[in-house]
Amino acid sequence: MTNSATTRRKASNPSHPSHAALPAGGAARADADGSATEPGRDCPRCPRLGEFREAARARAPGWFNAPVPSFGPDTAMLLIVGLAPGLQGANRTGRPFTGDYAGELLYGTLLGHGFADGTYQARPDDGLQLVDCRITNAVRCVPPQNKPLPVEIATCRTFLAATLADMPNLRAIVALGRVAHDSTVKALGLRAAEAPFGHGAEHSAGALKLFDSYHCSRYNTNTGVLTPAMFRKVFAEVRRYLDAAPVKP
């Protein structure tokens, strides 16, 4: 971790970057036991996902089996947006990208580029901490076959938009996969044609920069769609971008 990056991480910043405004009526309301940025444990907004969640609770009562909250400080300069919790990964452990192969590649990459500290052991109590980085998902509940419906993605986007608005120091976003990219673009108020998805692509959104990557799933790496080197290169670019960013007063 460079000294300049450490200085920026510790710098206070009362001002908010020029994020795109939330759509009219699009601010997330707080569900029971939830908040504007995080759905409650029994979020009722998506009936199909609620039914799947209840079935998982009956089958594996010791698992987390609830909307998975964002991980990392809301003061971070970097936000990583994934697709949705994996059934036996984050849905089981309660921490994004924890407990499956995608987490091994993601957290290993974050550790290698100064965005995490500690040792990733695929458990939420492994002591791993994110450094100037936060991780969330476009859809907070695990979907059947890891495929959320368009209406579910749109419904959960209110939480994504609120998460973006709740990060005063946010400068960079990494979208993992097309679904995360498309939902982030809409949450930022951009037109799809202005920011097409592509691995390694970069898009400007006011004071923010959006970086695209293929999702770090085992399927993508097994089929060669994404290699670890390709993935690490995206985060190397993010690191360079943030290290060159001016420190805000």
Secondary structure, DSSP 8 states (H G I E B T S, - for coil): --HHHHHHHH----S--------TT-S----TT--SSS--TT--S-HHHHHHHHHHHHH-TTS--S----BS-TT-SEEEEES---TTTHHHHSSTT-SSHHHHHHHHHHHHTTSEES---SSTTS--EESSEEEEESS-S--GGG---HHHHHHHHHHHHHHHHT-TT--EEEEESHHHHHHHHHHTT--GGGS---TT-EEEETTEEEEEE----HHHHHTTSS-HHHHHHHHHHHHHHHHHS----
